[in-house]
Amino acid sequence: MDKIILAMLFLRSRTLYELKVKFSGDLGLLYSGSTGSIQAALKKLLAAGLICCSETVENGRLKKIYEITDTGREEFRKWINSPFDGGGNRNPELAKLYFMGLSDREGRAGRIRSHIADVSVYHASLQAVYEDGQKLLESVPPEYADLLRFQLLTTRHGIDLAAFEMQWLQQLLDDMENERI
């Protein structure tokens, strides 16, 4: 989460609320960010000197604005230009599938159907984000065109993974219903 926050602050200063909104929106593809986890990451980044915080009063309310420091910019550039970690996609939910043989047999198909429905909703939301982003490509300032293209590619990756997962789970369900499993 630290690197994602650095990336957002690399683009512009933000408040905690603005960070939370971003995590709830398109960054939800990459990371689930609760207010508490964002606050913990901000505290860590502040302590490391990678970001700083200024306070302002707006409409009678105190607002904390977080900004990346030069050290933070250097750290972010080092990270973004380093090789991928290469561990592949890790999905903790796969543990349920891995150990499904220990679950109640009569509830398995229902849980799989429910998961297919959840993935379908996720797939549709990613598709909407992708389509909205495609429309923006024509009007985005040139200095942000590459950034948006890679954001769209990442969204496309999520769409393709979700489509594969739905297809794979449907085949599993068919195999279970036809007693091949």
N, C-alpha and C positions, 0 to 999 in steps of 0.2 A: 504494500500500500504506500510505503514511503516514496518509492520511485514514481508512482502514479501521481501523488500529490505534488512532487517536485515538477513533474511534467506540466501539470495544470498551472502551477505558479510560474513556470518558465514562460508560459504564454501571457499571463497577466496576474496581477494581484487579486486575491479573492478573500471573502469572509468564510467563516465556518459554514454558514447557511448556503453560500454559493457552491462550496465544495460538496456539501451533502446533496444538493440538487443535481450536480453533475454525476455523482455516484448513483443516484436514483435513476438517472436517465441513461444516456448512451454508454456510460462507463460500467453500467450494471452487467454488461457482457463480460467485462474483465474481472470485476471485483465487486463483492457485496460490502458496502461501506456503511456501517451504522454510525450514528453521531459519536458514540463512545469510542469506536475504533479510530475514527478520523481524529478525534481529540487526542487520543493516545499517540497517534502518528505525528500530529503537529507538535506535541510536547517533546517527542524524541527528536524531531527535526530542528526544533528551536534549541534544544540542549546541545545538539551537534553543530550549531551555528550555520546550518544549511538554509534556514529561513529566518526571517525576523517578523516582528509583529508591531503594528502601530495602532493607536486607538484614536477614534474620532467620535464625535457626538452628531447623530443625524436624527432629526425629529425627536429630540430629547432622549434618544437611546444611545447607549455606548455601543460602538461597533469596533470589533477587532479585525484589522485587515492584515492578512498574511502575504508576505512577499519573499521571493527567492533571493538569497544573497549571492555574491560572486562565487563564494565557495560552493554554494548549492548548485549554481549553474555549471561549475566545473565538475562537480560530482555527477550531475545529471548527464552531462555530455560524455563523461567517462562510461557511465552505465549504458546509455543509448547506443554508443559506438562499440560496445563489447560484443563478443559472440553470444548467440542464444545459449541458454543453459542446457537445452537439449534433453530434458527429462521427459519430454512428451506431455500429453495432456493427462493430468491427474484428476480423477473424478471420484470423490469419496462415496458417492451414491453407488458406484459399481460394487462396493463391498456388499451391498444388499443383494445384488444379483449373484455375486460370487458365493455367498452363503445361503442363497434362497432354498437350497435343498434342506435346510434346517427349519424352514418356515412352515406354517400350516398350509398344507396342499390346497385346501379349498379356497383360500384367500389369494393365492398367487396370481391367477388370471386377472382378478379385480384390481390388484395393486399395479400390475403391468398396464392395464387399460387406463388407470388413473394417471400413471406416469406418462403414457403416450399423450393423453389429453393435456397435461402440463407442458410437455415439450412442444406440442402443437401451438399452444398459446405463446410460448417463448419464441418459436419459429416465426409466427405471425408478427410479433412485436419487432423482431429483428428485421423482418422484411419491410416493415413500415419505416424503420430508421434508415434502412438502406435506400429506399425509394426517395425519402426526404433528402438524404445526403446527395443522391444523384442530381436532384433538382438544384441543389446549392452549387454544384461544380461549375455551373455556367457563370455564377455571380461572385464566387469567392475571390478575394484579392490574390494576385499571383503568388505572393510570398507564403500563402497558406494552402495553395493548391496541392502541393505534395503531401502535406499533412492530412488534408481531407481525403485524398486518394488512398492513403494507407489506412486511414480510419475506416473507409468504405471496404477496403480489402479485408480488414479484420472482421468487420460485420459480415461480409460475405462468407468468411471462414466459419463464423458462428452459425449462419444460415445452413451451410452445407453440413456441418456437424449435426445440427438438430435434425435435418432431413434424413441423414444416415441413421441417427439414433431411432427416429420414428419407424423407418423402414425395417431396421434390424429387430426392434422390439415387436413389430407387427408379425414378422416372420417367426419369432420366438413364440408368440401367442398362437399363431396358426399351428406350429409344431406341437405345442402343448395340447391344443384342442383336438388335434388329430392323433394324439397319443404317440407322437414320435419322440416325445421327451417325457 
